């Protein structure tokens, strides 16, 4: 049987049926369709215009709110793997809520510890622990004027690179200068707290690079000498100090 | 179409709709099998056409362009609403045999009723083939499928219709 036989047999019947019903169709209302089409197009365009205007107003309100809002003392920005090369995103942003998970606490123990090597028990990072993220918090430790100076967020890759760079360091960097300090000059003016995300929660490494008492990475149980290799991963953007007693003696951070 | 071919300037949308609305509605009615669905499909297509009328009116065949929109609107409904409906496994003859001997009309009614039970894409392919007299390549382009698929839709529909008509014919005899 030829393949086209059903088409030849039924085709004319189907065409007749369609034609018959198309010609005798009742109730089809053709009037006003053009006007209705124009009305719908106008309505769509009005809706689009209103939506666009609403978006513009929302953006404008947001801009004004940011402009007139209370200026924040805290600089904050996010970093990613590019930050590792020193390309910090920079710029001041509104203060992040200190209660948010991973955000730098405004009232951190390092402010009371005065910069001494006093990582609270149980909060230090075991450098063998896998880490999934890092927030670096830079604090001013000047008595009476302590504050959070800035914070940066880093992804898991950067966090692990920081840990890997620290754990191979010796306990002390012999190339750093040694000072005779009075208690007053021993006090660092600032320090950085590295807050790592781990499966057990946030664990910290304190980084000291100023004053004249001690310098290095402190986990509470271990001390690692201050070297540039780990610093260059996280000292970016608002977490990058302008200098420090020991930093001034280091190259490449 | 002659008016469109003879035009020297842009076609007026209102005038064009006045001329073509009836044909578009008949096509949509055959395509959907339902007056309300037909009107909705044509209105949606005309709204889309109105929004881009300069492009539509400058096409070689604006009517074919808008019919394509009607088909797309109908296919869109399938996607949105008719997916929930259980498809009929086989065509079922719903029109009773004509008792008064008007065989031709009765047969047309029967074929129409049977076509209403076809799966949507098969029905669309059959309408485009036998009402619009399009080639399989054109049908495939309209239904967003390959030419072979369009041919398959039509042939499956014809096979189902033939089987049902033969069965019903034997029962009537």
Interface residues (C-beta under 8 A of the other chain):
Chain A: X3 X6 X7 X9 X10 X11 X13 X14 X15 X16 X17 X18 X19 X20 X21 X22 X23 X25 X26 X27 X28 X29 X30 X33 X34 X35 X36 X37 X38 X40 X41 X44
Chain B: X13 X14 X17 X18 X21 X22 X25 X26 X27 X29 X30 X35 X38 X39 X42 X43 X46 X47 X49 X50 X51 X104 X105 X107 X108 X109 X111 X112 X115 X126 X127 X129 X130 X131 X133 X154 X155 X158 X159 X161 X162 X165
